[in-house]
């Protein structure tokens, strides 16, 4: 163990973030869709809280009649009755973003709208490409001028170029997919079509929904619930689905059986009321808690989650162990990602701004504290200390994922190895770092039990076994560095 390894090495808050959420709507009866997209994005806010946007057009109007509203901040900060009312159109796409590739600024806010000789493309993207830099350089050498630093623009330009030599937009998407490597769930609107596409590995989720004569694509089923739509089915890994005024078409030419769905969608990213590829996210987290209780039993008085990410796993631990479940923390629900953090020299803790321990619940108790992950270790140490300062006699930490050992290049902000406490510390060393009485992680060999025994998932952040060769340059920063 390194000297002073726990002091000042790891950054502030260690919350995990997923790059974004996408939502697309086509009202075949001609009704405006901006309001529906707004509520869909609201339900997907957990997937990205830095920026958001909506772009709509009218399928009965001219080819370039796109209306766009987007900006930094949360969905309810960007949109109001006035600007939603100005977004007239019966087809459109929406996006919420957290930056993992490209800077966090207004230039990189999605959806992207591209005007070209065939009309317009409105595009929203969830995921990260590993070959974005190579494609970007190739496009730039043939005259492309980039306005952003995100790989979504690379996808948009590539589709536009393929459209010039293909018979329709969906085949342009298919041809572009042949050159894309990495994670992408796309929602694209051409002047008369709404297209959903998912990479052949299926890293990120994408579902189809229906409400009367209105069809939708969404990152999660919870967004369909929010707008009163019924779940139709998941978009298959590698599938391109095209919705027009009178039909729905599917192209599966890019599909294969080598699926690598992100296991962390089930552990943390997705909302617990969502279903991903037929699996209940809530049940996955309950199972994770049960496995933790089987693998890492301990004598304790209460099981307490770190809200909200540890809630369901803590219930599973309680059910399996018989130790009572208790809410040991109060969470400040009004703190967004953009709140002003105190300077390092200040006494106020940014963790205590978000959480506070209930002394009446934990005083004199042996506590099993359940959370989804430990990244850098700083936040876990502060929460353990918070419990002990509130009177807990013992704090046993249980984590519903394996240790993070490697970065993610597919749309998750798992940082580089030197920022991961588990990369060069043993479990016992991490336990000492965070001040816990014991520490137990989920066994990576049992991850498949979270999704019904399926082995088609990506666990590269735990194992280093990447489904696609990682980029030689870290694409998760700005392209123009």
TORMIPA-103148 format. One record per residue (C-alpha): residue in one letter; x, y, z. Coordinates in steps of 0.05 Angstrom, whole numbers, plus 5000, padded with zeros to 4 digits. Example, Ala and Ser with C-alpha at 12.3 -4.5 7.8 and 13.67 -1.06 7.14 Angstrom:
residues 2
{a,{5246,4910,5156}}
{s,{5273,4979,5143}}
This chain:
residues 481
{x,{5000,5000,5000}}
{x,{5026,5069,4981}}
{x,{5044,5119,5034}}
{x,{4987,5167,5048}}
{x,{4949,5133,4992}}
{x,{4882,5156,5020}}
{x,{4901,5228,5031}}
{x,{4891,5277,4975}}
{x,{4900,5228,4918}}
{x,{4828,5220,4897}}
{x,{4782,5274,4873}}
{x,{4719,5301,4904}}
{x,{4652,5266,4892}}
{x,{4657,5198,4859}}
{x,{4587,5190,4831}}
{x,{4583,5150,4768}}
{x,{4551,5180,4706}}
{x,{4524,5154,4641}}
{x,{4534,5196,4580}}
{x,{4462,5210,4559}}
{x,{4391,5191,4544}}
{x,{4353,5195,4478}}
{x,{4280,5201,4461}}
{x,{4246,5205,4393}}
{x,{4172,5213,4374}}
{x,{4132,5210,4309}}
{x,{4058,5229,4313}}
{x,{4028,5201,4249}}
{x,{3964,5242,4261}}
{x,{4003,5307,4256}}
{x,{4002,5330,4329}}
{x,{4058,5369,4360}}
{x,{4108,5324,4396}}
{x,{4151,5373,4436}}
{x,{4111,5365,4499}}
{x,{4116,5289,4496}}
{x,{4191,5293,4484}}
{x,{4196,5340,4544}}
{x,{4164,5290,4591}}
{x,{4204,5233,4562}}
{x,{4269,5271,4575}}
{x,{4245,5288,4645}}
{x,{4239,5213,4659}}
{x,{4310,5203,4631}}
{x,{4341,5261,4670}}
{x,{4382,5212,4712}}
{x,{4422,5193,4649}}
{x,{4449,5263,4638}}
{x,{4443,5328,4677}}
{x,{4491,5376,4643}}
{x,{4451,5395,4582}}
{x,{4388,5378,4543}}
{x,{4353,5394,4478}}
{x,{4293,5382,4433}}
{x,{4290,5387,4357}}
{x,{4224,5378,4318}}
{x,{4199,5385,4247}}
{x,{4134,5377,4208}}
{x,{4131,5318,4160}}
{x,{4079,5355,4117}}
{x,{4122,5418,4112}}
{x,{4186,5437,4074}}
{x,{4249,5395,4081}}
{x,{4287,5443,4126}}
{x,{4233,5466,4174}}
{x,{4268,5446,4238}}
{x,{4255,5481,4305}}
{x,{4307,5471,4360}}
{x,{4313,5490,4433}}
{x,{4373,5467,4474}}
{x,{4421,5490,4526}}
{x,{4459,5476,4590}}
{x,{4424,5452,4653}}
{x,{4366,5407,4672}}
{x,{4304,5394,4630}}
{x,{4260,5438,4674}}
{x,{4312,5493,4672}}
{x,{4317,5495,4596}}
{x,{4243,5487,4577}}
{x,{4180,5525,4595}}
{x,{4110,5533,4566}}
{x,{4133,5589,4520}}
{x,{4192,5555,4485}}
{x,{4157,5487,4483}}
{x,{4098,5522,4449}}
{x,{4145,5549,4396}}
{x,{4169,5479,4377}}
{x,{4118,5460,4324}}
{x,{4124,5393,4290}}
{x,{4099,5322,4291}}
{x,{4167,5287,4289}}
{x,{4227,5301,4333}}
{x,{4283,5278,4378}}
{x,{4307,5297,4447}}
{x,{4370,5287,4488}}
{x,{4398,5294,4558}}
{x,{4473,5294,4565}}
{x,{4530,5283,4613}}
{x,{4597,5293,4578}}
{x,{4646,5235,4573}}
{x,{4673,5252,4504}}
{x,{4676,5326,4487}}
{x,{4674,5385,4533}}
{x,{4615,5407,4574}}
{x,{4593,5469,4537}}
{x,{4536,5496,4495}}
{x,{4569,5477,4429}}
{x,{4564,5403,4446}}
{x,{4491,5402,4467}}
{x,{4448,5352,4429}}
{x,{4407,5338,4387}}
{x,{4451,5357,4329}}
{x,{4415,5385,4267}}
{x,{4451,5377,4201}}
{x,{4426,5413,4138}}
{x,{4452,5382,4074}}
{x,{4431,5370,4002}}
{x,{4381,5316,4020}}
{x,{4346,5358,4072}}
{x,{4359,5354,4147}}
{x,{4381,5303,4198}}
{x,{4364,5310,4271}}
{x,{4407,5263,4312}}
{x,{4414,5243,4385}}
{x,{4466,5193,4409}}
{x,{4479,5153,4471}}
{x,{4548,5120,4477}}
{x,{4620,5130,4456}}
{x,{4657,5110,4394}}
{x,{4728,5082,4400}}
{x,{4747,5102,4329}}
{x,{4717,5172,4330}}
{x,{4784,5206,4322}}
{x,{4803,5165,4261}}
{x,{4737,5178,4226}}
{x,{4739,5251,4246}}
{x,{4808,5260,4215}}
{x,{4787,5225,4152}}
{x,{4725,5268,4144}}
{x,{4765,5331,4159}}
{x,{4815,5314,4105}}
{x,{4758,5313,4054}}
{x,{4730,5380,4074}}
{x,{4686,5369,4135}}
{x,{4686,5427,4183}}
{x,{4668,5407,4254}}
{x,{4630,5453,4301}}
{x,{4633,5409,4363}}
{x,{4682,5363,4399}}
{x,{4633,5305,4407}}
{x,{4633,5239,4369}}
{x,{4559,5249,4353}}
{x,{4578,5299,4300}}
{x,{4624,5248,4269}}
{x,{4565,5200,4264}}
{x,{4520,5254,4234}}
{x,{4571,5273,4180}}
{x,{4583,5200,4163}}
{x,{4509,5186,4155}}
{x,{4500,5249,4112}}
{x,{4557,5227,4066}}
{x,{4530,5156,4060}}
{x,{4461,5185,4043}}
{x,{4489,5217,3980}}
{x,{4504,5148,3952}}
{x,{4447,5106,3981}}
{x,{4373,5104,3964}}
{x,{4346,5126,4032}}
{x,{4364,5150,4102}}
{x,{4359,5082,4135}}
{x,{4408,5051,4087}}
{x,{4455,5109,4099}}
{x,{4452,5092,4173}}
{x,{4467,5019,4159}}
{x,{4527,5037,4115}}
{x,{4553,5085,4168}}
{x,{4546,5031,4221}}
{x,{4595,4988,4182}}
{x,{4649,5039,4198}}
{x,{4630,5056,4270}}
{x,{4664,5019,4327}}
{x,{4640,5024,4398}}
{x,{4576,5041,4433}}
{x,{4518,5078,4401}}
{x,{4443,5079,4409}}
{x,{4417,5130,4358}}
{x,{4351,5165,4347}}
{x,{4351,5200,4280}}
{x,{4297,5240,4244}}
{x,{4301,5253,4169}}
{x,{4246,5297,4139}}
{x,{4196,5241,4135}}
{x,{4223,5185,4179}}
{x,{4242,5168,4250}}
{x,{4299,5119,4255}}
{x,{4326,5081,4315}}
{x,{4392,5043,4312}}
{x,{4432,5004,4363}}
{x,{4504,4980,4357}}
{x,{4515,4906,4344}}
{x,{4541,4894,4414}}
{x,{4480,4927,4446}}
{x,{4522,4966,4496}}
{x,{4467,5017,4509}}
{x,{4392,5004,4513}}
{x,{4339,5028,4463}}
{x,{4265,5011,4464}}
{x,{4204,5022,4420}}
{x,{4138,5049,4447}}
{x,{4069,5065,4421}}
{x,{4011,5111,4443}}
{x,{3951,5110,4396}}
{x,{3981,5129,4328}}
{x,{4045,5158,4357}}
{x,{4110,5117,4358}}
{x,{4171,5128,4401}}
{x,{4243,5108,4413}}
{x,{4272,5116,4484}}
{x,{4334,5097,4523}}
{x,{4291,5065,4577}}
{x,{4220,5039,4587}}
{x,{4209,5087,4645}}
{x,{4205,5144,4593}}
{x,{4150,5107,4558}}
{x,{4112,5100,4623}}
{x,{4119,5175,4635}}
{x,{4083,5193,4571}}
{x,{4030,5139,4575}}
{x,{4059,5096,4520}}
{x,{4059,5021,4517}}
{x,{4124,4983,4510}}
{x,{4128,4949,4442}}
{x,{4197,4916,4444}}
{x,{4271,4928,4450}}
{x,{4311,4948,4389}}
{x,{4357,4889,4377}}
{x,{4432,4898,4380}}
{x,{4453,4916,4309}}
{x,{4382,4931,4287}}
{x,{4358,4992,4248}}
{x,{4283,5007,4256}}
{x,{4250,5058,4210}}
{x,{4182,5088,4225}}
{x,{4145,5124,4169}}
{x,{4074,5150,4161}}
{x,{4046,5081,4143}}
{x,{4094,5027,4163}}
{x,{4151,5003,4209}}
{x,{4210,4969,4177}}
{x,{4268,4931,4209}}
{x,{4337,4916,4181}}
{x,{4376,4863,4219}}
{x,{4435,4857,4171}}
{x,{4483,4884,4224}}
{x,{4457,4837,4279}}
{x,{4497,4780,4308}}
{x,{4498,4739,4371}}
{x,{4559,4771,4403}}
{x,{4522,4816,4451}}
{x,{4559,4857,4503}}
{x,{4506,4897,4540}}
{x,{4533,4943,4594}}
{x,{4524,4907,4661}}
{x,{4527,4973,4698}}
{x,{4461,4993,4667}}
{x,{4430,4941,4713}}
{x,{4474,4957,4773}}
{x,{4467,5032,4772}}
{x,{4451,5073,4710}}
{x,{4381,5055,4691}}
{x,{4322,5074,4734}}
{x,{4298,5015,4777}}
{x,{4229,5017,4745}}
{x,{4258,5005,4675}}
{x,{4265,4939,4638}}
{x,{4326,4928,4594}}
{x,{4324,4871,4543}}
{x,{4268,4839,4582}}
{x,{4302,4842,4650}}
{x,{4275,4883,4708}}
{x,{4328,4931,4733}}
{x,{4297,4930,4802}}
{x,{4300,4854,4805}}
{x,{4373,4856,4783}}
{x,{4391,4901,4841}}
{x,{4352,4859,4890}}
{x,{4391,4798,4866}}
{x,{4456,4836,4874}}
{x,{4439,4850,4947}}
{x,{4421,4777,4959}}
{x,{4487,4754,4929}}
{x,{4525,4803,4973}}
{x,{4490,4775,5035}}
{x,{4508,4704,5014}}
{x,{4581,4721,5000}}
{x,{4594,4771,5055}}
{x,{4551,4757,5115}}
{x,{4562,4796,5179}}
{x,{4528,4804,5246}}
{x,{4494,4872,5245}}
{x,{4432,4909,5270}}
{x,{4409,4945,5207}}
{x,{4421,4946,5132}}
{x,{4423,5017,5105}}
{x,{4429,5040,5032}}
{x,{4467,5100,5007}}
{x,{4410,5133,4971}}
{x,{4388,5127,4918}}
{x,{4436,5080,4883}}
{x,{4440,5030,4940}}
{x,{4365,5025,4956}}
{x,{4345,4962,4920}}
{x,{4409,4924,4934}}
{x,{4402,4939,5008}}
{x,{4331,4910,5006}}
{x,{4360,4847,4974}}
{x,{4414,4843,5028}}
{x,{4361,4851,5082}}
{x,{4315,4798,5052}}
{x,{4371,4747,5046}}
{x,{4404,4761,5113}}
{x,{4343,4775,5156}}
{x,{4375,4839,5182}}
{x,{4324,4895,5185}}
{x,{4326,4947,5129}}
{x,{4331,5019,5153}}
{x,{4336,5088,5121}}
{x,{4398,5116,5156}}
{x,{4407,5177,5111}}
{x,{4366,5238,5092}}
{x,{4381,5260,5021}}
{x,{4374,5331,4998}}
{x,{4331,5323,4936}}
{x,{4342,5395,4913}}
{x,{4416,5389,4899}}
{x,{4430,5382,4825}}
{x,{4495,5366,4791}}
{x,{4509,5441,4782}}
{x,{4508,5462,4855}}
{x,{4567,5505,4877}}
{x,{4618,5462,4913}}
{x,{4656,5493,4972}}
{x,{4730,5505,4965}}
{x,{4777,5451,4992}}
{x,{4795,5497,5049}}
{x,{4723,5504,5072}}
{x,{4697,5462,5130}}
{x,{4632,5445,5094}}
{x,{4631,5377,5062}}
{x,{4600,5370,4993}}
{x,{4577,5300,5015}}
{x,{4540,5329,5075}}
{x,{4505,5378,5029}}
{x,{4473,5318,4994}}
{x,{4468,5269,5052}}
{x,{4461,5270,5127}}
{x,{4458,5211,5175}}
{x,{4398,5200,5221}}
{x,{4428,5194,5290}}
{x,{4364,5163,5318}}
{x,{4371,5106,5269}}
{x,{4445,5089,5273}}
{x,{4466,5108,5344}}
{x,{4492,5046,5380}}
{x,{4479,5003,5319}}
{x,{4522,4957,5276}}
{x,{4507,4981,5205}}
{x,{4513,4946,5138}}
{x,{4522,5004,5089}}
{x,{4503,4984,5017}}
{x,{4525,5024,4956}}
{x,{4533,5010,4882}}
{x,{4607,5024,4873}}
{x,{4672,5053,4899}}
{x,{4710,5094,4848}}
{x,{4762,5138,4880}}
{x,{4744,5123,4953}}
{x,{4736,5194,4979}}
{x,{4660,5195,4982}}
{x,{4656,5126,5014}}
{x,{4705,5148,5068}}
{x,{4664,5209,5084}}
{x,{4599,5170,5088}}
{x,{4629,5118,5134}}
{x,{4656,5173,5178}}
{x,{4588,5206,5177}}
{x,{4555,5142,5204}}
{x,{4607,5134,5258}}
{x,{4601,5207,5278}}
{x,{4526,5195,5284}}
{x,{4539,5139,5334}}
{x,{4545,5075,5293}}
{x,{4589,5026,5330}}
{x,{4609,4987,5267}}
{x,{4602,5002,5193}}
{x,{4606,4943,5145}}
{x,{4608,4966,5072}}
{x,{4578,4922,5018}}
{x,{4585,4942,4944}}
{x,{4536,4914,4892}}
{x,{4589,4912,4837}}
{x,{4659,4884,4831}}
{x,{4719,4931,4841}}
{x,{4731,4981,4785}}
{x,{4799,4963,4757}}
{x,{4798,4993,4686}}
{x,{4768,5053,4650}}
{x,{4707,5049,4605}}
{x,{4708,5074,4533}}
{x,{4635,5060,4517}}
{x,{4596,5118,4548}}
{x,{4611,5112,4622}}
{x,{4657,5159,4660}}
{x,{4697,5105,4696}}
{x,{4763,5145,4699}}
{x,{4834,5124,4682}}
{x,{4869,5071,4724}}
{x,{4908,5122,4766}}
{x,{4841,5149,4791}}
{x,{4812,5081,4811}}
{x,{4828,5063,4882}}
{x,{4818,4988,4869}}
{x,{4870,4988,4812}}
{x,{4929,4989,4859}}
{x,{4898,4973,4927}}
{x,{4874,4907,4956}}
{x,{4804,4901,4986}}
{x,{4834,4902,5056}}
{x,{4873,4966,5039}}
{x,{4811,4999,5011}}
{x,{4773,4979,5074}}
{x,{4826,5014,5116}}
{x,{4825,5074,5069}}
{x,{4750,5086,5077}}
{x,{4750,5070,5152}}
{x,{4702,5012,5148}}
{x,{4701,4952,5195}}
{x,{4694,4905,5136}}
{x,{4686,4911,5061}}
{x,{4655,4863,5011}}
{x,{4646,4869,4935}}
{x,{4601,4830,4889}}
{x,{4638,4772,4857}}
{x,{4648,4784,4783}}
{x,{4635,4710,4770}}
{x,{4563,4719,4793}}
{x,{4546,4781,4751}}
{x,{4507,4738,4702}}
{x,{4457,4721,4757}}
{x,{4435,4794,4756}}
{x,{4408,4785,4686}}
{x,{4378,4715,4689}}
{x,{4441,4676,4674}}
{x,{4456,4711,4608}}
{x,{4530,4717,4591}}
{x,{4523,4770,4537}}
{x,{4546,4829,4576}}
{x,{4606,4876,4580}}
{x,{4645,4876,4645}}
{x,{4709,4908,4618}}
{x,{4712,4960,4674}}
{x,{4720,4902,4723}}
{x,{4762,4854,4681}}
{x,{4797,4894,4627}}
{x,{4767,4846,4574}}
{x,{4744,4898,4524}}
{x,{4696,4875,4469}}
{x,{4729,4926,4422}}
{x,{4802,4945,4424}}
{x,{4807,5010,4464}}
{x,{4831,5073,4428}}
{x,{4904,5091,4428}}
{x,{4884,5161,4451}}
{x,{4834,5172,4508}}
{x,{4774,5197,4469}}
{x,{4737,5215,4531}}
{x,{4770,5284,4532}}
{x,{4764,5339,4482}}
{x,{4784,5322,4411}}
{x,{4821,5388,4402}}
{x,{4868,5381,4462}}
